[in-house]
Amino acid sequence: MKKIILSLLFSFLALFANEPLKVGMELAYPPFEMSLKDGTPSGVSVDFAKALGEYLNREVIIENIAWDGLIPSLKTGKVDIIISSMTITQERKKSIAFSIPYAQSNLAILTHPNSGVKSIEDLDQKGKRVAVKKGTTGHIFASKNLKNAQVLVFDKENAAVLEVIQQKADGFLYDQLTIYKNWANHKDKTVALLKPFQKEPEYWGVALRKDDTKLKEQVDAFIKKAKADGTFDEFSRRYLSEARETFDKLGIPFFF
């Protein structure tokens, strides 16, 4: 009987140890988080999650969740971690934990040819309109630092970009790669100001629940390994080669 009980116990423990890793991300931020035409998740963060799953010997399940719902989904246990280009902030660290940083970024400005905007100071003027995506670090920065411009808050990135294209807004604040991507898609109607204007870069991390200390140790170990063995460089070559070349020419530090 003891052998049977022990066998069942070991089977349960093995099953528990290899339970799926549920990863939350908003599949609306290419090339990091996106969907193929058939709905299959794709992008840098998806490949990152899969590589992490292989490292942990756990199946990965991607949960596509709207940005505002990611942290609540983590805290309630719907997902185990968040890998969604999420910036590590002191405000977020009050309720959740983060891994060590795996990427760095800065805010940049998407403007239009007739705006006269060439810097963040030009944008923070009376009569200027600044588009931001709700809940992002661009939104936070604008709320804290742009005292003269009118800040327009949108739920979707595309809506904010459209405001600039139609010259209803003089600038859109988001991370450098997003600004580069939208400029590349609308070169005749937009201008990308990629030079950093913040004092310190932003760092992206994997978000976890505060009590998941063991999982955090494992994620941190994987990130260190992936940086050392070229895994993140491979992600760059696969998805970001043109952007990386542009950043290198401008002398701007790249994400990985």
C-alpha positions in Angstrom: 0.0 0.0 0.0 2.9 2.4 0.9 4.4 1.8 -2.6 1.1 2.6 -4.3 0.7 5.8 -2.2 4.3 6.9 -2.9 3.9 6.1 -6.6 0.7 8.3 -6.8 2.5 11.0 -4.8 5.4 11.1 -7.2 3.1 11.1 -10.2 1.2 14.0 -8.7 4.4 15.9 -8.0 5.7 15.3 -11.5 2.4 16.4 -13.0 2.4 19.6 -10.9 6.1 20.3 -11.7 5.3 20.2 -15.4 2.0 22.0 -15.4 1.5 24.5 -18.3 3.0 28.0 -18.0 0.3 30.5 -18.7 1.8 33.6 -20.2 -0.3 36.8 -20.5 0.4 39.3 -23.3 -1.6 41.7 -25.5 -1.1 40.5 -29.1 -1.3 44.0 -30.5 2.2 45.2 -30.5 4.2 43.9 -33.4 6.9 42.7 -33.8 7.0 41.8 -30.1 3.4 40.6 -29.5 1.2 39.9 -32.5 -1.0 37.3 -34.3 -0.6 35.6 -37.7 -3.5 35.6 -40.1 -4.7 32.3 -38.7 -4.6 33.7 -35.2 -1.4 32.0 -34.1 0.6 34.1 -31.6 3.9 35.3 -33.0 6.7 37.8 -32.3 9.7 38.3 -30.1 7.8 37.9 -26.8 6.1 34.7 -28.1 9.5 33.2 -29.0 10.8 34.4 -25.6 7.9 32.6 -23.8 8.5 29.4 -25.8 12.2 29.4 -25.1 11.5 30.0 -21.4 9.0 27.1 -21.4 11.6 24.8 -22.9 14.1 25.9 -20.3 11.5 25.1 -17.5 10.3 22.0 -19.2 6.8 23.3 -19.2 4.2 23.7 -22.0 3.5 27.3 -22.7 -0.1 28.7 -23.1 -0.4 32.2 -24.5 -3.3 34.2 -23.1 -4.2 37.2 -25.3 -5.4 39.8 -22.8 -6.1 43.6 -23.3 -3.4 45.7 -21.8 -5.5 47.0 -18.9 -6.4 43.5 -17.9 -2.9 42.0 -17.8 -1.9 42.9 -14.2 -5.4 42.0 -12.8 -5.1 38.6 -14.6 -1.8 38.0 -13.1 -2.9 38.9 -9.6 -6.0 36.7 -9.8 -4.1 33.7 -11.1 -5.5 33.6 -14.7 -1.9 33.8 -15.9 1.4 32.8 -14.2 3.6 35.6 -15.8 3.3 38.5 -18.1 5.7 38.9 -21.1 4.3 41.9 -22.9 6.9 44.6 -23.4 6.0 45.8 -19.9 8.2 48.5 -18.4 9.4 48.0 -14.8 8.0 50.9 -12.8 7.9 51.7 -9.1 4.1 52.0 -9.2 3.7 48.5 -10.7 6.2 47.1 -8.2 3.9 48.0 -5.4 1.5 45.2 -6.4 3.6 42.8 -8.5 7.2 41.6 -8.9 9.5 41.8 -11.9 12.3 39.7 -13.2 15.7 41.2 -13.9 15.5 43.4 -17.0 15.7 41.7 -20.4 15.5 44.8 -22.6 15.8 48.6 -22.4 13.9 51.3 -24.3 13.3 55.0 -24.3 10.3 57.0 -25.3 10.3 58.7 -28.7 8.0 61.0 -30.6 6.0 60.4 -33.8 5.0 63.7 -35.3 3.9 65.0 -38.7 5.8 67.2 -41.2 3.8 70.4 -40.5 4.0 70.3 -36.7 7.2 72.2 -36.3 8.1 69.7 -33.5 11.7 68.7 -33.3 12.0 68.0 -29.6 9.9 67.2 -26.5 10.2 70.9 -25.5 8.6 71.9 -28.8 5.8 69.5 -28.1 5.1 70.9 -24.6 3.6 74.2 -25.8 0.2 75.7 -25.5 -1.9 74.7 -28.5 0.0 71.5 -29.1 -1.9 68.2 -28.8 -0.2 65.0 -27.7 -1.6 61.5 -28.2 -0.8 58.7 -25.8 -2.0 55.1 -25.2 -3.8 54.7 -21.9 -1.8 53.1 -19.2 1.6 53.2 -21.0 4.7 54.9 -19.9 4.1 57.5 -22.6 0.8 58.3 -20.8 2.5 58.5 -17.5 5.3 60.7 -18.8 2.9 63.1 -20.5 0.7 63.4 -17.4 3.7 64.2 -15.2 5.9 66.3 -17.5 3.8 68.0 -20.2 2.3 70.9 -18.4 1.3 73.1 -21.4 0.2 70.7 -24.2 -3.2 69.1 -24.3 -2.9 65.3 -23.7 -5.2 63.0 -25.7 -5.7 59.5 -24.2 -6.6 56.6 -26.5 -7.2 52.9 -25.8 -5.5 51.7 -28.9 -2.1 52.6 -30.5 -3.6 52.8 -34.0 -6.1 55.5 -32.9 -3.2 57.6 -31.5 -1.2 57.1 -34.7 -4.1 58.1 -36.8 -4.5 61.4 -34.9 -0.9 62.2 -36.0 -1.4 61.1 -39.6 -4.5 63.3 -39.9 -2.6 66.1 -38.1 -5.2 66.2 -35.3 -2.3 65.6 -32.9 1.2 67.1 -33.1 2.9 64.1 -31.5 2.5 60.5 -30.2 4.6 59.3 -27.3 5.6 55.7 -27.3 8.7 53.5 -27.2 11.3 54.0 -29.9 10.6 50.8 -31.8 6.9 51.5 -32.0 7.6 55.0 -33.3 10.1 53.6 -35.8 7.6 51.0 -37.0 4.8 53.5 -37.5 7.1 56.0 -39.3 8.2 53.1 -41.6 4.6 52.4 -42.5 3.7 56.1 -43.1 6.9 57.8 -44.2 5.2 60.5 -46.3 2.8 61.6 -43.4 4.9 61.2 -40.3 8.3 62.1 -38.8 10.1 59.9 -36.2 12.1 61.6 -33.5 14.0 58.7 -32.0 16.7 60.4 -29.9 16.0 59.7 -26.2 14.7 62.7 -24.2 14.4 60.9 -20.8 17.2 61.0 -18.2 17.2 57.3 -17.8 16.1 54.5 -20.1 13.1 52.3 -19.4 13.6 48.6 -18.6 11.3 45.8 -19.6 10.8 42.8 -17.3 8.8 39.7 -16.9 6.0 40.4 -14.4 5.2 37.8 -11.7 3.2 37.6 -8.5 5.2 38.7 -5.5 5.0 35.3 -3.7 6.3 33.3 -6.8 9.9 33.7 -5.6 11.0 30.3 -7.0 9.6 31.1 -10.5 11.3 34.5 -10.4 14.6 32.8 -9.7 14.1 30.5 -12.6 13.1 33.3 -15.0 16.0 35.4 -13.9 18.4 32.5 -14.5 16.9 32.0 -18.0 17.3 35.7 -18.9 20.9 35.6 -17.9 21.5 32.5 -20.0 19.6 33.9 -23.0 21.7 37.1 -22.9 24.9 35.1 -22.7 24.2 32.5 -25.3 22.9 34.8 -28.0 19.2 33.9 -27.7 18.1 37.6 -27.6 20.5 38.5 -30.5 18.7 35.8 -32.5 15.4 37.4 -31.7 16.7 40.7 -33.0 18.0 39.2 -36.2 14.7 37.4 -36.8 12.3 40.3 -36.2 14.2 43.6 -35.8 17.1 43.6 -38.3 16.1 46.8 -40.2 15.3 48.7 -37.0 18.5 47.6 -35.4 20.5 48.9 -38.4 18.7 52.3 -38.1 19.4 52.5 -34.4 23.0 51.7 -34.9 23.4 54.4 -37.5 21.9 56.9 -35.1 24.0 55.8 -32.2 21.0 54.8 -30.2 21.3 51.8 -27.8 19.1 48.9 -29.1 16.7 46.9 -27.0 18.8 43.8 -26.3 
